[in-house]
Amino acid sequence: MKKLVIAYSGGLDTSYCAVSLSKEYDVHAVSVNTGGFTSEEIKHIESNAYKMGVSTYKNIDAIATFYKKVVKYLIFGNVLKNSTYPLSVSAERIIQAIEIVEYAKSIGAEYIAHGSTGAGNDQVRFDMIFQTLAPNIKIITPIRDQKLTRQEEIDYLKSEGIDMPWEKSKYSVNKGLWGTSVGGVETLESEKPLPEEAYPSQLKHAEEEKVKLTFVEGELVAINGVENDPEINIEVLSNLASPYAIGRDIHVGDTIVGTKGRVGFEAAAALITIKAHHLLEKHTLTKWQLQHKEYLSSFYGMHLHEGQYLDPVMRDTEAFLQSSQKMVSGDVVATLKPYHFSLDGIVSKHDLMSSKFSTYGEENKAWTADDAKGFIKILGNQNKIYRQVNS
């Protein structure tokens, strides 16, 4: 039997794929942990994978890889899709696809399968990564190709002796390092909010709490003075902020295939980190750095969302973002409150507000009144010429 690797999550779709494909192929299941999995959950997924008839199961820990290759640049760029969404799931899928296809190549697989339907974004992200990195490996997608309904999948599995509780949860939750997406009946329409109980993190703390975030060259290196790897600090911050039910919102955006989509999410650590980092940048970068970073970061987020991670323009943009962070070091204090947070201020040796030249709106020591008048006259010169010529 020819060797096939399946991207296995343990859900209904990938379970159907594993059982049906095991009849024709030597199936090797793999899942990629980009955050959100406990060791018990991984063991449960592994146990179910073998029940589906796979030859082997492997879980790849890619949390650090996810941070270094993607999340770091999302922070550098303060990337929020449509000024709202920190690209939690779409960013994960890129790294998951890369890890899966590299694993397939390492064991000499001739085929690779995933459980995406033909309606969403993930099919594009997986296929594009697989095709680019392993053009000789054939992609198999039973759910998409056969246009299967959920009930058809359940009936098939039962006929194969796999009678498990496949009842669909009221809300679909996808948890990762950079946030948790939440989908339900309300997100299929345009007018309804998600109810309180839909969000995994419920309000537990009412008293305000201050948290100090320390950045070195744009990376989150410490929380409350305790140093650790940035990906661990993100998890620590999430544990501190989630009991305040911070970071909830609903994202509305355009899918890669041209439809509109709506999804709820909670991303306390991502939103606090991005906003704190952005505040530090406002104090330490020049206005032209901030301006050019804004549109390049927007393009970076869009290309990542669209599955274009492997295009060389992404490495070019990452080089710019990395270079922009040389002076983005300092502490930012945030106050955690029920359902929201505020940023108190920053302390940085690179703070451009601490300039000895002037105090905003009050005094200056670097120019005279006549210097100011001449500057303003020249600055407005083109506007005056335009009005004279065209009036």
ABEGO torsion letter per residue (X at the ends): XBBBBBBBAGBAAAAAAAAAAAAABBBBBBBBBAEGBBAAAAAAAAAAAAAAGBABBBBBBAAAAAAAAAAAAAAAAGBBBGGABAGAAAAAAAAAAAAAAAAAAAAGBABBBBABBAABAAAAAAAAAAAAABAABBBBBAAAAAGBBAAAAAAAAAAAGBBBBABBBABBBBBBAAEBBBBBAAAABAABBBBAAABABBBABABBBBBBBBBBGGBBABBGGBBBBAAAAAAAAAAAAAAAGBGBBBBBBBBAAGBBBBBBBBBAAAAAAAAAAAAAAAAABBAAAAAAAAAAAAAAAAAAAAGAAABAAAAAAAAAAAAAAAABBEBBBBBBBBGBBBBAEBBBAABAAABAABBBGABBAABBAAAAAAAAAAAAAAAAAAAAAAX
